[in-house]
Amino acid sequence: MKLRMWAAALACVCGLALPSLHAQTSQSLDYIVALVNSEPITHQELERDIKRVAQQIAQQGQATPPAAELRRLVLERMISDRAQLQLARETGIRIDAPAIDRAEQAVATQNEVDVAGLHQRLAKDGVSVATFRSGLRDQLTLNRLHERDVESTIKVSDVDVERAMQAQQAANTDPLTFDINLAQILVAVPEKASAEQAAAIFVQAKRLLDRIRAGEDFDRLVKEASAADRNNGGQLGLRRADRYPLLFVEATQALKVGEVSEIVRSGAGFHILKVIEKRAPTRLVQTVVQSRARHILLRSSPQLSQAQAVAKLADARQRIVSGKTDFASAARSLSQDTSAEQGGDLGWANPGMFVPEFEEAMNGLKENEISQPVVSRFGVHLIQLTERRRAELSPQQVRESVRNQLRRSRYDEAYRNWAQDVRGRAYVEMREPPQ
């Protein structure tokens, strides 16, 4: 839903036509093409949306439908949206000015300009600020309506979750979730070895591999030639694969028990790996990428407008980047969040723990990178990503993750049925062009 909102908003920024743009030049050509509960859709509005959709299709590299079919599809979507907006208004959904301000600031940030710069782009393209903000209001209204009337109706039972978990576990092919026991022969390469020395040592390792392939006993060759631990046939122990070096896992993931890998190069030298044991997980295992970030939060107030907060954090960012201060010190002196005492540190966070506008900005950062000011419903943030790691979810977190997957997978059908019902209850009158 959020992507639909920004797609519509960014379309305006990119110069796609809006009603007011055409109304200035071709007012006499306008006429009503459809009535939705007595509310008109005009020819100019339809042509504007057809142009926008055609441009989006072209940007995605897809074939544009025939003109008549495209017109029918766009008009039907406009009718559906108009009926939904009417339903939202009738049932009390209202979007206040601060919410539109946040959406406008988010669009500006995504386009790497401030709000004033965004308004300049809109003016250059012939789009009024009022029209742009009206479009944002409509998209926010639809988002809130869908959350209330569609998402809240999707039910996922515990039985559904259990079946899905069993199916995912049965289909699991992620090698990092398996328990494996590997044995190794290490032919060491000195730290400062030349390329010629390393090549000669590789030949030694290749001869050992050839002897294994010819049938010689792996354990005996471990005792004879391995520079690593020679006890217990060079076995490294049964453990989750994600606790082995990734290059070991990649080299052995397609092997069966008893099979031997090709030669693997690491910083220590050349490894020959044998799969001693491999066990599928006894429960569904899921991992997520956790993020650790700091932030500075400024809240809008009568004494500090949103624009002033953005400017203040932009200045703080410049001072941090230039080395005049560090992020933690700036957070302690500026931030209005409870994390200020910890230098803005928010601790480790799973996906979905922060509001979308904050999380999207954080996810776009590299480690130690600092964002531009980000507007959320809580205020204006400056974000620094400090670290990422992959962590295993607890059994309860796995269940909730699967439940959310099921909810998402059922959303499209639930939305389609709901939208058809709203459309079916609306009075729609199609109009022919004037002769």
C-alpha positions in Angstrom: 0.0 0.0 0.0 2.8 2.4 0.9 4.4 1.8 -2.5 1.2 2.8 -4.2 1.2 6.0 -2.3 4.7 7.0 -3.2 4.3 5.8 -6.8 1.5 8.3 -7.3 3.3 11.1 -5.5 6.6 10.5 -7.3 4.8 10.5 -10.6 3.8 14.1 -10.0 7.4 14.9 -9.1 8.7 13.4 -12.3 6.5 15.7 -14.4 3.5 13.6 -15.2 0.3 15.6 -16.0 -2.2 16.5 -13.3 -5.8 17.9 -13.8 -4.8 21.5 -13.2 -2.0 21.3 -15.8 -4.4 20.4 -18.6 -7.2 22.6 -17.3 -5.2 25.7 -18.1 -4.8 24.8 -21.8 -7.7 22.7 -22.9 -10.7 23.7 -20.7 -13.1 23.7 -23.6 -12.4 20.1 -24.5 -13.3 18.7 -21.1 -16.5 16.7 -20.5 -17.7 14.1 -18.1 -16.9 10.4 -18.9 -18.5 8.8 -15.8 -20.4 9.6 -12.7 -19.7 7.7 -9.4 -22.5 8.3 -7.0 -23.1 11.7 -8.7 -19.4 12.6 -8.5 -17.9 13.2 -12.0 -14.8 11.8 -13.6 -13.8 14.1 -16.4 -12.1 13.4 -19.7 -9.1 15.4 -18.7 -8.7 13.5 -15.5 -8.9 10.2 -17.4 -6.4 11.3 -20.0 -4.0 12.4 -17.3 -4.1 9.0 -15.6 -3.8 7.2 -18.9 -0.6 9.2 -19.7 0.8 8.5 -16.2 0.1 4.7 -16.4 1.5 4.5 -19.9 4.7 6.2 -18.7 5.0 3.9 -15.7 4.6 0.8 -18.0 7.2 2.1 -20.4 9.7 2.8 -17.5 9.2 -0.8 -16.4 10.0 -2.1 -19.9 6.7 -3.7 -20.4 4.5 -3.7 -23.4 1.7 -1.1 -23.4 -1.8 -2.6 -23.9 -3.9 -1.4 -26.8 -5.2 2.1 -26.4 -8.9 1.1 -25.9 -8.0 -1.6 -23.3 -5.7 0.7 -21.4 -8.4 3.4 -21.3 -10.9 0.8 -20.0 -8.6 -0.4 -17.3 -7.6 3.1 -16.1 -11.2 4.3 -16.0 -12.3 1.3 -14.0 -9.5 1.9 -11.5 -10.5 5.5 -11.2 -14.1 4.5 -10.6 -13.0 2.1 -7.9 -10.7 4.6 -6.2 -13.4 7.3 -6.3 -16.0 4.9 -4.7 -13.5 4.0 -2.0 -12.6 7.6 -1.3 -16.3 8.4 -0.9 -16.7 5.4 1.5 -13.8 6.7 3.5 -15.3 10.2 3.8 -18.7 8.8 4.7 -17.3 6.6 7.5 -15.3 9.3 9.1 -11.7 8.8 7.9 -9.9 12.1 7.9 -6.3 13.0 7.2 -4.9 15.9 9.1 -2.4 18.5 7.7 0.6 17.2 9.8 0.2 13.7 8.1 0.2 15.3 4.7 3.2 17.4 5.7 5.1 14.2 6.7 4.2 12.6 3.4 5.3 15.7 1.5 8.6 15.8 3.4 9.2 12.1 2.7 8.7 12.6 -1.0 11.1 15.5 -0.9 13.7 13.4 1.0 13.4 10.5 -1.4 14.1 12.9 -4.3 17.1 14.4 -2.4 15.6 17.9 -2.1 13.9 19.9 0.6 10.2 20.8 0.5 11.0 24.2 -1.1 12.9 22.4 -3.8 10.1 19.9 -4.3 7.7 22.8 -4.8 10.0 24.4 -7.3 10.0 21.1 -9.3 6.2 21.0 -9.2 5.9 24.6 -10.4 8.3 23.9 -13.2 6.1 21.0 -14.3 2.9 23.1 -14.0 1.6 21.2 -11.0 0.2 23.3 -8.1 1.2 22.5 -4.5 -2.5 22.3 -3.6 -3.1 19.6 -6.3 0.0 17.6 -5.2 -1.0 17.7 -1.6 -4.6 16.7 -2.5 -3.2 13.7 -4.2 -1.2 12.8 -1.1 -4.3 13.2 1.0 -6.3 10.8 -1.3 -3.5 8.2 -1.1 -3.2 8.4 2.7 -7.0 8.1 2.9 -7.1 5.0 0.8 -4.2 3.5 2.8 -6.1 4.1 6.1 -9.3 2.7 4.6 -7.6 -0.5 3.4 -6.0 -1.0 6.8 -9.4 -0.7 8.5 -11.6 -2.6 6.1 -9.3 -5.1 4.5 -6.3 -5.9 6.7 -8.4 -6.2 9.8 -10.6 -8.9 8.1 -7.8 -11.3 7.3 -7.9 -14.1 9.8 -5.1 -16.7 10.2 -5.7 -19.5 12.7 -3.1 -21.4 14.7 -3.9 -24.5 12.6 -3.1 -22.5 9.4 0.2 -21.4 11.0 1.1 -24.9 12.0 0.4 -26.3 8.5 2.4 -23.6 6.9 5.4 -24.2 9.2 5.3 -27.9 8.5 5.2 -27.2 4.7 8.1 -24.8 4.9 10.2 -27.1 7.0 9.6 -30.0 4.6 10.6 -27.8 1.7 13.6 -26.2 3.5 16.8 -26.2 1.3 18.7 -23.5 3.2 22.1 -25.1 3.9 22.8 -22.8 6.8 19.9 -24.3 8.8 21.3 -27.9 8.6 23.5 -29.4 11.3 26.7 -30.7 9.7 30.0 -32.3 10.8 32.9 -31.8 8.5 36.4 -33.2 8.6 39.3 -31.4 7.0 42.8 -31.8 5.8 44.6 -28.4 5.8 47.7 -27.8 3.7 49.0 -24.6 5.2 50.2 -21.6 3.2 52.6 -19.3 5.0 51.2 -15.8 5.6 53.7 -14.1 3.3 54.0 -16.8 0.7 54.7 -15.7 -2.9 52.3 -16.7 -5.7 54.9 -19.3 -6.8 55.0 -20.8 -3.3 51.2 -20.9 -3.0 51.0 -22.6 -6.4 53.4 -25.3 -5.4 51.5 -25.9 -2.1 48.3 -26.1 -4.1 49.9 -28.9 -6.2 50.6 -30.8 -2.9 46.9 -30.4 -1.9 45.8 -31.6 -5.3 47.9 -34.7 -5.0 46.3 -35.5 -1.6 42.8 -35.0 -3.1 43.7 -37.3 -6.0 44.8 -40.0 -3.5 41.5 -39.7 -1.6 39.6 -40.0 -4.9 41.7 -43.0 -5.7 40.4 -44.7 -2.5 43.0 -43.9 0.2 41.7 -43.5 3.7 40.8 -39.9 4.6 41.7 -40.4 8.3 45.1 -41.8 7.5 45.9 -38.8 5.2 44.7 -36.5 8.0 47.4 -37.9 10.3 50.0 -37.9 7.5 49.5 -34.4 6.0 47.1 -32.1 7.8 48.4 -28.9 9.4 45.2 -28.6 11.5 44.1 -30.7 14.5 44.7 -34.4 13.6 42.6 -35.8 16.4 39.4 -37.7 15.6 40.1 -37.8 11.9 40.2 -34.0 11.5 36.6 -33.7 12.5 35.4 -30.2 13.3 32.2 -31.3 15.2 28.5 -31.4 14.6 27.0 -27.9 14.6 24.7 -25.6 12.8 26.1 -24.8 9.4 26.0 -21.1 10.0 28.7 -21.6 12.6 31.1 -22.9 10.0 33.0 -20.6 7.7 30.6 -19.8 4.8 33.1 -21.0 2.2 33.1 -24.4 3.9 29.3 -24.5 3.7 29.3 -23.5 0.1 31.9 -26.1 -0.8 30.0 -29.0 0.8 26.3 -28.0 0.6 25.7 -30.2 -2.5 27.7 -33.2 -1.1 26.3 -36.3 0.4 27.6 -37.9 3.6 31.0 -39.5 2.9 31.8 -37.3 -0.1 34.8 -35.0 -0.4 34.9 -31.4 -1.6 37.1 -29.8 -4.2 40.1 -27.8 -2.7 38.9 -24.8 -0.8 41.2 -21.8 -0.4 41.2 -19.8 2.8 43.5 -17.4 4.6 45.1 -20.4 6.3 45.8 -22.4 3.2 44.1 -25.1 1.2 41.4 -27.3 2.7 40.0 -30.7 1.6 36.6 -31.2 3.3 34.7 -34.4 4.0 31.1 -34.6 5.0 30.9 -36.8 8.1 27.2 -36.1 9.1 24.4 -34.0 7.9 21.0 -33.5 9.7 18.0 -31.6 8.6 16.6 -29.2 11.2 14.0 -30.7 13.5 12.0 -27.4 13.6 11.5 -24.5 11.2 14.5 -22.2 11.4 14.3 -18.6 10.3 16.9 -15.9 10.5 16.6 -12.2 10.0 19.1 -9.4 9.4 19.1 -7.2 12.5 20.2 -3.6 12.5 21.7 -1.5 15.2 21.3 2.2 14.8 21.6 5.5 16.6 19.3 8.5 16.0 18.7 12.1 16.9 15.1 13.0 17.3 13.6 16.6 17.1 9.9 17.0 17.7 8.0 19.8 16.0 6.5 22.4 18.4 5.4 26.0 18.4 9.0 26.9 19.1 10.5 24.5 16.4 8.7 24.0 13.1 9.3 20.9 11.0 11.3 22.9 8.5 13.5 24.3 11.3 14.0 20.8 12.7 15.1 19.5 9.3 17.5 22.4 8.9 18.9 21.9 12.4 19.6 18.2 11.8 21.1 18.9 8.4 23.6 21.2 10.1 24.3 18.6 12.7 24.9 16.0 10.0 27.4 18.3 8.3 29.3 18.8 11.6 29.4 15.1 12.2 30.6 14.2 8.7 33.2 17.0 8.8 34.6 15.6 12.0 33.8 18.6 14.2 31.8 16.3 16.5 30.7 12.7 16.7 27.2 11.3 16.4 26.9 10.1 20.0 27.9 13.6 21.3 25.4 15.3 19.0 22.7 12.9 20.1 23.3 13.7 23.8 23.2 17.4 23.2 20.3 17.6 20.7 18.0 14.6 20.8 14.6 14.8 22.5 14.4 11.0 22.6 15.0 8.9 25.7 17.9 7.3 23.8 19.9 10.5 24.1 21.7 9.5 27.2 23.0 6.4 25.3 24.2 8.6 22.4 21.1 7.8 20.5 21.7 4.0 20.5 18.5 2.1 19.8 20.0 -1.4 20.3 19.5 -4.4 18.0 16.2 -4.3 16.1 14.4 -6.9 14.0 12.7 -5.9 10.7 9.4 -4.1 11.3 10.2 -2.7 14.8 10.4 0.9 13.6 7.8 3.0 11.7 8.1 2.5 7.9 9.5 5.9 7.1 12.3 5.4 9.7 13.0 1.8 8.7 13.2 2.5 5.0 15.8 5.2 5.5 17.8 3.0 7.9 17.7 0.0 5.5 19.1 2.2 2.8 22.3 3.0 4.8 25.6 1.2 4.8 27.4 0.6 8.1 28.4 3.9 9.7 26.6 5.9 7.1 24.4 8.8 8.3 21.0 9.6 6.7 19.7 12.9 5.6 16.9 14.2 8.0 14.0 11.8 7.9 10.4 12.8 8.8 8.2 10.3 10.7 5.0 10.6 12.7 7.2 11.2 15.8 9.3 14.1 14.4 12.5 14.5 12.4 15.3 12.0 12.8 19.0 11.8 11.9 20.0 8.2 11.6 23.3 6.4 11.7 23.5 2.7 11.0 26.3 1.2 13.2 26.1 -2.5 12.5 24.1 -5.4 10.9 24.1 -9.0 11.8 22.1 -12.2 11.0 20.2 -13.6 13.9 18.0 -16.7 14.5 14.4 -16.0 15.4 13.0 -17.6 18.5 10.2 -20.3 18.0 7.6 -17.7 19.0 9.1 -15.2 16.5 9.1 -17.8 13.8 5.4 -18.5 14.4 4.6 -14.8 14.2 6.7 -14.5 11.0 4.8 -17.3 9.4 1.5 -15.8 10.5 2.5 -12.5 8.9 3.5 -14.3 5.7 0.1 -15.9 5.5 -1.6 -12.6 6.1 0.3 -11.0 3.3 -0.4 -13.8 0.9 -4.1 -13.5 1.6 -4.2 -9.7 1.3 -4.6 -9.5 -2.5 -7.6 -11.8 -2.6 -9.2 -10.1 0.3 -8.6 -6.7 -1.2 -9.9 -7.8 -4.6 -13.2 -9.1 -3.1 -13.6 -6.0 -0.9 -13.0 -3.6 -3.8 -15.4 -5.4 -6.0 -18.1 -5.2 -3.3 -17.5 -1.4 -2.9 -17.6 -1.0 -6.7 -20.8 -3.0 -6.9 -22.6 -0.9 -4.3 -21.7 2.4 -6.1 -24.0 4.0 -8.6 -21.9 4.4 -11.8 -23.2 6.1 -15.0 -21.0 6.0 -18.1 -21.2 9.0 -20.4 -20.6 9.2 -24.1 -18.4 12.0 -25.6 -20.4 15.0 -26.7 -21.1 15.1 -30.5 
